[in-house]
């Protein structure tokens, strides 16, 4: 017999993933999380600690341009190829993206490094405020394309663009990263 899945519980779990405390994204943390191969490629030195107690005597302060280069150089596509081996890389990217969202200067939409440009953009995201209404709508209309393991953002967005509301969903704006190469 097939296992019964509680979609509301699954959605709640999915919404909780990655909601770690956003404070404390320091240069030290980013450099520590960044794989050595990437630091070497971009010529970013390791954090130096030579005291017996391991206290940091010196660390490198990353500029926004260096952070853009890091984010561009370590793409999510590369992470997918070796997910098991790069769990730490995913945490690094998340923290680096969070840094851009939290620290972009007012009025500034992006920053370019030597090899990459990062832009913080706004994106409309569907969020269920009443799962029972939402499920009832899906059943009544047969619009199961609104669901995968989470809300199908593309299907909901298409309806919203056509002026159709989807019962049980609300809108909110989320900051996302757009990553492009810099022309040489």
C-alpha angles and dihedrals in degrees: 000000000000118000113254112235122210100218094191091054092045091051091049091052091048091051091052095053113106096010093125118148107289095209125102104035094158131170087249092056094045093049091045092051094043112096115247092238091061093044089052093047091053093039094241110153124227119259106269119226117165103158121106092242091051094242114160113254094177138006134178119252108219117219120221088252091055089049090052089052090050093050092047094045094052102052126185088239090064089049092054091056092061106018095154093052096043107049089121089052090057091054089049093051092048092052092046092050090047089052091057093047092049100039108037108125115252109273092014114116101180150358132219126213127185094281108014145036125213123200127185109218134177120241130184111238127193115232125182112236093171114027093183092058091043093051091045089054092049092050095044096047098031089232097149090150086080088074138060116145085309133019111302098241093190094053093045091046091052091054092047091050088055091051095254119136120215113219115237095023131103131189130240134169121243129188112238134179124247113198125196136161121255115239112240 
